[in-house]
Amino acid sequence: MKKILTLWAALGVMYVAMETVFRGYSHPSMLIVGGLCGVLVGAINQHPRFYNAPVALQSIVGAVIVLVVEFLAGCVLNLWLGMDVWDYTGQPGNILGQVCPLFGLLWFLIMPLAIWAEDTARWFIWIYETTVYKRDLDTPDQAMYSLASVYLDFIRGR
């Protein structure tokens, strides 16, 4: 559980930082929502039958996960609590102003980054636990790899 909460926090911080760079600001609730998306996307990637799936397939599933979380979080944060964290009502094809096809495509395109970030965070947690706590843990299932290699696999359909 501690590892999942650590991943949640780390990935939430990464999401907020990325959103702040591209959008100019973020909202504190996005630490929770972004971290949850990262943990859920990472969970599908940890299943042995799935982590060998083509990156494009992982990206489709990951984008769907993010859209579902974004819709549910938007219904609670924006529609029910009135926090106005985001509003896609001006976008074509939006559903209640909480999700839209354009951002679904964006999530699909940045999903290789999310997959790589979650895997990399897992490696750093493993290194920390084996070094600091001297724990004898099994090596993670997958070796470290570069972000460029993930996008190359994405483009090549692997």
N, C-alpha and C positions, 0 to 999 in steps of 0.2 A: 504494500500500500504506500509506503514511504517513497518508493521508486516512482510510482505512478503520480503521486503529488509533486514530486520533484520535476518530473517530465512536464506535468501540467503547468507548473509555474514557469519553467524555462521556456516552453513553447509559447505560453501566453505573453511573456515578456518579449520574445522574438516577434510575435504577431503585432503587438502594440508598437514596437520600434519600427517595424516595416510599414505599418499603416501611417505612423507619424511622418516618416520620410516621404511617402507618396501622397498623402492627403493633407499633411500639415498639422494634424491633430489626431487624437484618438479619445476614447472614453474609458474610464476605469473598468466598466463592465466587460470591455473587450479583452481584458486580461483573463477573465474567466471563460468567456465564449471562445476566444482564440486558442487558449490552452486546451479546452475540451475538444475542439476540432482536431488539434494536433495529436492528442492522446488517442482519439477514436481512429483517426487515419493511421496512426502508428500501430494500433491494435490489429487492423486488418493485415498490415504488412508483417506482423510477427507470426502469423499462422503459416506453418511450413508448406501447406498446399497453395498459399497465396503469394509468398514473397518471391517465388520464381515466375509469377505471372508477368506478362509484358507490362512495362511501365505505363503504357497508354491505358490498359485495363485498370491498373491500380489508380490511375489518375481519374478515370471515369467514376469508379466507386468512391474515391476520395472526394471528388467534387459533389457527388450526390450527398455524401455524409455532411459536408459543409453546408450545402443548401438546406438540408433538413434541419440542422442545428441552427442555422441562421434564421430560418423561418420560425421555428419554435421560440428562439430567443427574441426575435423581433416581435412576435405576438405578445410575449410577456413584457419585454422592456419598453417597446414603442407603443403598442396598441393598448395594453392593459394598464401599465404604469405611467404611460405618457412621457417617457424620458427622451423621446425623439433622437435616439442615437444615430439612426440612419433612416432614409426614406427614398424608396425607389419608385414612387408613384409617377414620376415623370418618364420612367423608362418603359419602352414597349414590352408587353407580355408580362408585366409584373403581377405578382399575386399579393394582394392586400398591401402593396408597397413595401413588402419585406424581402422578397427575392425577385430576381429577373433573369432572363436568359443571358444577357450580356455579362453579368457577373458570374453566372454559372460557367460560361466559357472562360472567363478570367481565372476562376478557381481551377478549372481543368488544366489551364496552361501553367499555373504556378504550383500545381500539385507535386511535380517531381522535386521542387525545392522543399516542400513540406515533408515528403517522404525522406529525403536526404537529411533534413534538419532533425527529424525524430530519430532516425538511425544513428546519426552522429551524436546526439544527446545521450542515447543509450550507451554508446561506446565510452563517452566521457564519464558517465556514472559508473560503468564497469571498471574503468581505469582507477577512478577515485576509490571505490570500495576495495579493490585488490591492493592498492598502494597504501592508503591511509589506514584502513582497518585490517590489513593483512588477511583478508578473506580469500579462501581458495574457491573461487567461483569459476564455473565453466566459461570458456570464451564464448562471446556472443555468436549466434549462428552465422552471421555474415561478417566478412572483413570490412574494414573501413574502405570507403571509395569516394571519389570526387563528385562534386556537383555536376561538373562537365560530363562525366561518364553517365550520370543518370539522364541528362538531357539528350545525350547521343543515343542512348538506348530508347528513349522516348521517340526521337525522330526516326530511328531505324526500325521501330516497331518491335523491339525486344523487351 
